């Protein structure tokens, strides 16, 4: 809106000076407004003055020597001019009027029909419209900035989930370029295909879903845990579309899992110490009684034989208790600077014979030379051997087995061990590091617990991804 007595600078771009004087006279007759009217007569001069952005409004004649006002308006718009551009024509021409609107003119005036009232109304309308457009553009820039700079993935799709827009965070989350994401179905990135149908059903019933935990497939790094929010929206043309957001909680889940594992190990350790104490007291009494009976049974070969059986098994029980306690105890480490690749090379050397007998190839792929860590070499070798032996035992022999060792150092140093074995279901994967949980016939369920203990003592975390019939990937990250 034009304020009373507000100073407004107007530039008339017209190659006819008489027309400029006529327009200036009209403007000076506006008693409620304070106008400063300047004039330039050429296309090039007019464009340079527009670029200086010193005027509130521009009145541009259609004829500017060999060029036209339409060309000047188009060039000004391309430069980024946001001030009103009004086209002046000698005679009313519907085609020129339509073309003026297409190139970006705010309005048009026919010189032969010009009057004080028409000019005042046109200028007032043009400035108010320009102000509204600037406000809309400013809001659009602000929301566009929020959209692009958000660390969460924000996207819109059609009603079937085909991506129309996705911000840069989405490109990073899915490790795909934005132009390749548009046109993809957002539900195709869900790890659980059946979950997509469930989400669409919930969306249809409730019009929105909030913070549903989903697993997103990233082609480069695997599975990422996210919270998904979706809502059904309608645009100005009553077209239905989906608006959504994905919040990456992968790191939070890793931390939660690590804390849970530490708590489980702590609880298991407390239980085993109590159990060991309660078992060893009667076990000591049994051993003392056996020793006395052995002394009293001298010469009785049958009695001596049975007592020796009791004594051997009593010793075996005591050894098992000691082994259980050691597996759950925090390991003391003597750390020295060593290359992670050197540790992996030794693990490969130790296991190559066992792998060879099962027709399994061991491959290494070290993409970084920055892999030095403070580590207890022997304990790290033991931790990795447990992982590799699990991979070897997961090979069913129906196809050539491959175990690949990758070392990367992007955001952090990582060792990635991938096999093409039988894989695990989700239940076994989740319980992999639980004490005493095992799927092996003669296993005690302590090998992976021991590996986790060692890795945690080296300030490292481990995540496991697996699919039945596909294989398993262990990612060890050093902080």
ZIURSUL-V217620 format. One record per residue. N is the residue number from 1. RES is the residue in one letter. PHI is phi in whole degrees, 0 to 359 (999 if undefined). PSI is psi in whole degrees, 0 to 359 (NA if undefined). D_CENTER is the distance of its C-alpha to the mean C-alpha in Angstrom with 2 decimals. Layout:
((N/RES/PHI/PSI/D_CENTER) (N/RES/PHI/PSI/D_CENTER))
//
This chain:
((1/X/999/138/45.22) (2/X/277/126/47.98) (3/X/276/149/49.56) (4/X/298/136/53.37) (5/X/64/13/54.71) (6/X/289/134/51.24) (7/X/282/122/51.64) (8/X/235/128/50.00) (9/X/264/128/50.25) (10/X/238/136/50.75) (11/X/246/125/51.05) (12/X/260/121/53.21) (13/X/251/103/52.61) (14/X/205/133/55.76) (15/X/280/359/58.20) (16/X/250/110/61.11) (17/X/294/329/62.15) (18/X/299/319/64.33) (19/X/297/323/61.35) (20/X/299/315/59.64) (21/X/296/321/62.72) (22/X/298/313/62.84) (23/X/295/319/59.20) (24/X/299/320/59.72) (25/X/297/317/62.78) (26/X/302/315/60.85) (27/X/293/323/58.18) (28/X/291/341/60.82) (29/X/281/353/62.35) (30/X/282/103/59.31) (31/X/285/338/60.80) (32/X/271/354/57.70) (33/X/232/155/55.42) (34/X/245/99/55.64) (35/X/256/142/54.78) (36/X/246/119/54.92) (37/X/248/123/55.36) (38/X/245/166/55.01) (39/X/221/143/55.71) (40/X/221/152/54.80) (41/X/250/355/56.32) (42/X/235/160/54.08) (43/X/301/308/50.74) (44/X/295/316/49.59) (45/X/297/319/50.80) (46/X/298/318/49.16) (47/X/295/319/45.77) (48/X/296/322/46.09) (49/X/292/323/47.00) (50/X/297/319/44.02) (51/X/297/332/41.71) (52/X/287/340/43.30) (53/X/57/46/42.13) (54/X/261/356/45.28) (55/X/241/151/46.23) (56/X/275/337/45.19) (57/X/202/150/46.31) (58/X/233/129/47.58) (59/X/253/117/50.41) (60/X/239/125/50.43) (61/X/286/148/53.34) (62/X/293/320/52.74) (63/X/263/116/55.21) (64/X/231/78/54.46) (65/X/60/236/56.88) (66/X/276/352/55.42) (67/X/250/175/51.94) (68/X/238/161/50.83) (69/X/295/330/49.15) (70/X/299/318/46.54) (71/X/296/320/45.50) (72/X/294/319/45.39) (73/X/297/316/43.25) (74/X/299/319/40.78) (75/X/291/322/40.65) (76/X/293/318/40.24) (77/X/297/317/37.36) (78/X/297/326/35.64) (79/X/291/332/36.16) (80/X/115/19/34.46) (81/X/295/128/37.55) (82/X/249/356/36.85) (83/X/281/156/40.50) (84/X/297/136/42.69) (85/X/239/112/44.37) (86/X/251/127/47.51) (87/X/270/134/49.39) (88/X/254/126/53.23) (89/X/240/151/55.15) (90/X/289/319/58.91) (91/X/225/154/59.16) (92/X/294/125/57.01) (93/X/221/108/55.10) (94/X/304/323/52.55) (95/X/294/317/50.83) (96/X/294/321/50.39) (97/X/300/315/49.23) (98/X/295/319/46.50) (99/X/295/323/45.47) (100/X/299/317/45.31) (101/X/294/323/42.85) (102/X/295/318/40.70) (103/X/283/345/40.46) (104/X/121/10/39.57) (105/X/296/142/42.92) (106/X/287/323/42.99) (107/X/196/177/46.49) (108/X/218/152/49.72) (109/X/227/140/53.39) (110/X/266/121/56.60) (111/X/302/319/59.01) (112/X/292/342/62.12) (113/X/253/10/60.88) (114/X/291/141/59.70) (115/X/211/166/60.91) (116/X/301/317/60.15) (117/X/295/315/58.60) (118/X/296/318/56.36) (119/X/293/318/55.17) (120/X/296/315/54.53) (121/X/296/318/52.61) (122/X/297/315/50.56) (123/X/294/316/49.64) (124/X/298/314/48.81) (125/X/297/316/46.63) (126/X/297/317/44.90) (127/X/290/320/44.06) (128/X/295/317/42.85) (129/X/295/320/40.72) (130/X/297/318/39.36) (131/X/298/319/38.51) (132/X/294/319/36.64) (133/X/296/317/34.72) (134/X/299/319/33.81) (135/X/297/317/32.62) (136/X/297/316/30.48) (137/X/295/322/29.01) (138/X/296/316/28.34) (139/X/296/320/26.53) (140/X/297/317/24.56) (141/X/298/319/23.66) (142/X/295/313/22.66) (143/X/288/328/20.43) (144/X/296/321/19.03) (145/X/296/316/18.23) (146/X/299/316/16.53) (147/X/301/311/14.58) (148/X/284/327/13.52) (149/X/268/357/13.10) (150/X/296/140/11.15) (151/X/281/346/8.18) (152/X/270/152/7.38) (153/X/282/121/6.96) (154/X/242/136/10.74) (155/X/208/160/12.76) (156/X/232/147/16.36) (157/X/223/170/18.02) (158/X/283/182/21.65) (159/X/295/343/23.23) (160/X/262/1/22.39) (161/X/97/6/18.60) (162/X/285/123/18.83) (163/X/293/128/16.20) (164/X/259/314/18.12) (165/X/221/144/15.69) (166/X/209/138/11.97) (167/X/280/180/10.87) (168/X/295/328/9.45) (169/X/299/324/6.08) (170/X/294/322/6.07) (171/X/298/319/7.59) (172/X/290/320/5.32) (173/X/298/320/2.62) (174/X/261/357/6.30) (175/X/55/46/8.12) (176/X/222/148/10.67) (177/X/292/147/12.82) (178/X/302/319/13.08) (179/X/293/339/16.68) (180/X/272/342/15.99) (181/X/281/321/13.63) (182/X/296/126/16.40) (183/X/103/345/18.90) (184/X/277/158/16.70) (185/X/272/125/16.80) (186/X/298/331/13.66) (187/X/285/344/15.31) (188/X/289/345/15.63) (189/X/271/359/12.08) (190/X/285/135/13.22) (191/X/294/321/14.49) (192/X/264/105/17.54) (193/X/296/325/19.30) (194/X/293/336/21.85) (195/X/293/330/19.41) (196/X/300/314/18.93) (197/X/297/321/22.70) (198/X/296/317/22.74) (199/X/295/317/20.14) (200/X/296/323/22.10) (201/X/293/316/25.28) (202/X/297/321/24.11) (203/X/295/319/22.99) (204/X/295/325/26.41) (205/X/280/321/28.24) (206/X/247/355/26.60) (207/X/71/348/25.07) (208/X/200/154/21.84) (209/X/228/145/19.66) (210/X/231/131/17.89) (211/X/50/50/15.34) (212/X/273/128/15.78) (213/X/284/126/13.98) (214/X/227/161/12.56) (215/X/249/123/11.27) (216/X/257/136/9.01) (217/X/272/121/10.35) (218/X/250/122/8.73) (219/X/300/333/11.95) (220/X/266/318/11.69) (221/X/249/358/10.49) (222/X/99/225/11.45) (223/X/267/136/10.47) (224/X/237/137/7.57) (225/X/271/133/9.08) (226/X/219/160/8.29) (227/X/255/125/10.98) (228/X/253/130/12.00) (229/X/238/135/14.64) (230/X/220/147/16.76) (231/X/216/152/20.12) (232/X/269/127/22.86) (233/X/235/166/24.11) (234/X/228/132/27.09) (235/X/272/185/27.63) (236/X/298/332/31.01) (237/X/268/14/32.25) (238/X/65/25/31.55) (239/X/273/133/28.88) (240/X/277/137/26.46) (241/X/215/166/22.70) (242/X/252/139/19.56) (243/X/238/131/17.31) (244/X/213/169/14.09) (245/X/214/140/11.06) (246/X/241/125/8.05) (247/X/251/116/7.59) (248/X/287/118/5.47) (249/X/242/21/8.79) (250/X/302/311/8.64) (251/X/295/320/10.53) (252/X/298/319/12.71) (253/X/295/321/13.65) (254/X/298/315/14.60) (255/X/297/316/16.71) (256/X/299/317/18.24) (257/X/296/320/19.12) (258/X/295/317/20.64) (259/X/298/319/22.62) (260/X/297/318/23.77) (261/X/296/319/24.92) (262/X/297/318/26.78) (263/X/296/319/28.42) (264/X/296/316/29.43) (265/X/297/319/30.88) (266/X/297/315/32.70) (267/X/295/318/34.14) (268/X/296/321/35.15) (269/X/296/315/36.77) (270/X/297/319/38.76) (271/X/297/314/39.86) (272/X/294/323/40.98) (273/X/295/320/42.90) (274/X/294/315/44.71) (275/X/297/317/45.36) (276/X/299/318/46.60) (277/X/296/317/48.99) (278/X/289/328/50.30) (279/X/280/322/50.74) (280/X/289/331/52.26) (281/X/299/305/55.02) (282/X/292/332/56.67) (283/X/295/320/55.83) (284/X/298/320/57.90) (285/X/296/321/60.72) (286/X/298/315/60.56) (287/X/297/319/60.82) (288/X/296/319/63.76) (289/X/294/321/65.47) (290/X/296/317/64.99) (291/X/299/318/66.53) (292/X/293/318/69.51) (293/X/293/324/69.96) (294/X/297/322/69.86) (295/X/292/320/72.63) (296/X/281/347/74.65) (297/X/252/22/74.21) (298/X/300/130/75.65) (299/X/96/342/77.52) (300/X/262/94/75.65) (301/X/298/320/73.47) (302/X/297/316/71.75) (303/X/295/318/70.76) (304/X/300/319/69.58) (305/X/298/314/67.38) (306/X/292/324/65.67) (307/X/293/324/65.19) (308/X/295/323/63.54) (309/X/298/316/61.10) (310/X/297/319/60.30) (311/X/293/318/59.93) (312/X/297/316/57.60) (313/X/289/329/55.28) (314/X/295/319/55.43) (315/X/294/323/54.31) (316/X/296/318/51.51) (317/X/298/317/50.27) (318/X/297/321/50.38) (319/X/294/320/48.41) (320/X/297/319/45.70) (321/X/297/317/45.39) (322/X/298/318/45.14) (323/X/296/318/42.45) (324/X/297/317/40.40) (325/X/295/319/40.74) (326/X/293/325/39.77) (327/X/292/335/36.60) (328/X/259/354/35.38) (329/X/278/142/36.65) (330/X/298/128/34.46) (331/X/276/136/35.30) (332/X/277/137/36.83) (333/X/237/148/35.57) (334/X/246/96/37.23) (335/X/270/140/34.47) (336/X/223/153/35.11) (337/X/294/125/33.04) (338/X/208/149/32.38) (339/X/285/133/30.18) (340/X/299/324/27.75) (341/X/298/327/28.88) (342/X/294/319/32.42) (343/X/296/315/31.61) (344/X/297/320/29.89) (345/X/301/320/32.92) (346/X/291/321/35.25) (347/X/298/318/33.35) (348/X/297/318/33.63) (349/X/298/319/37.30) (350/X/292/322/38.03) (351/X/262/356/36.50) (352/X/295/325/37.50) (353/X/292/313/40.85) (354/X/299/318/39.51) (355/X/293/319/36.80) (356/X/299/321/39.45) (357/X/296/336/41.72) (358/X/257/13/39.04) (359/X/60/44/38.27) (360/X/245/130/34.81) (361/X/265/140/33.53) (362/X/251/120/31.68) (363/X/239/141/29.59) (364/X/243/144/28.04) (365/X/216/90/25.54) (366/X/262/110/25.18) (367/X/263/7/23.11) (368/X/219/150/23.73) (369/X/255/354/26.93) (370/X/267/75/25.38) (371/X/229/23/25.44) (372/X/280/132/28.12) (373/X/226/154/27.65) (374/X/281/118/30.20) (375/X/210/151/31.10) (376/X/273/104/33.99) (377/X/305/312/34.37) (378/X/295/319/36.31) (379/X/290/322/34.08) (380/X/295/321/30.90) (381/X/299/317/32.81) (382/X/299/317/33.75) (383/X/297/316/30.19) (384/X/288/327/29.01) (385/X/299/321/32.19) (386/X/300/318/31.40) (387/X/293/315/28.07) (388/X/293/319/29.77) (389/X/299/322/32.77) (390/X/299/318/30.62) (391/X/296/317/29.15) (392/X/299/316/32.71) (393/X/289/343/34.05) (394/X/276/353/31.36) (395/X/280/127/32.81) (396/X/268/355/35.26) (397/X/83/354/37.25) (398/X/284/338/36.99) (399/X/220/165/34.94) (400/X/294/125/34.53) (401/X/276/146/32.16) (402/X/222/131/29.69) (403/X/239/123/27.88) (404/X/247/134/25.65) (405/X/250/115/24.91) (406/X/248/137/22.16) (407/X/239/123/21.87) (408/X/232/155/19.09) (409/X/218/76/18.64) (410/X/267/267/15.57) (411/X/284/326/14.05) (412/X/209/162/16.40) (413/X/287/130/19.13) (414/X/225/141/18.40) (415/X/249/124/20.91) (416/X/242/120/19.81) (417/X/249/117/22.66) (418/X/238/134/22.48) (419/X/232/164/25.42) (420/X/249/39/26.53) (421/X/281/201/28.53) (422/X/286/343/29.05) (423/X/74/179/25.77) (424/X/230/153/25.47) (425/X/280/172/24.93) (426/X/298/324/22.46) (427/X/297/311/25.39) (428/X/295/323/26.44) (429/X/296/316/22.95) (430/X/295/328/22.48) (431/X/261/10/26.00) (432/X/304/321/25.98) (433/X/258/14/26.50) (434/X/284/135/28.86) (435/X/299/135/32.35) (436/X/72/5/34.98) (437/X/267/125/32.69) (438/X/209/152/33.48) (439/X/253/1/33.94) (440/X/274/146/36.53) (441/X/300/315/40.18) (442/X/250/16/41.40) (443/X/279/157/38.25) (444/X/254/351/38.10) (445/X/74/33/34.34) (446/X/239/346/34.31) (447/X/299/312/33.05) (448/X/288/329/29.31) (449/X/297/317/30.12) (450/X/297/318/31.91) (451/X/298/316/29.05) (452/X/298/318/26.62) (453/X/302/313/29.29) (454/X/295/315/29.69) (455/X/298/319/26.01) (456/X/294/326/25.68) (457/X/290/344/28.82) (458/X/258/18/27.13) (459/X/57/42/24.19) (460/X/238/152/21.90) (461/X/240/156/19.53) (462/X/227/134/19.31) (463/X/237/147/17.05) (464/X/234/129/18.58) (465/X/243/138/17.46) (466/X/206/150/20.44) (467/X/219/134/21.90) (468/X/299/129/25.63) (469/X/82/355/27.41) (470/X/249/312/24.51) (471/X/140/188/24.13) (472/X/225/144/22.23) (473/X/232/124/19.73) (474/X/253/126/19.97) (475/X/246/113/17.58) (476/X/256/120/19.45) (477/X/248/130/17.84) (478/X/258/125/20.39) (479/X/276/NA/19.83))
//
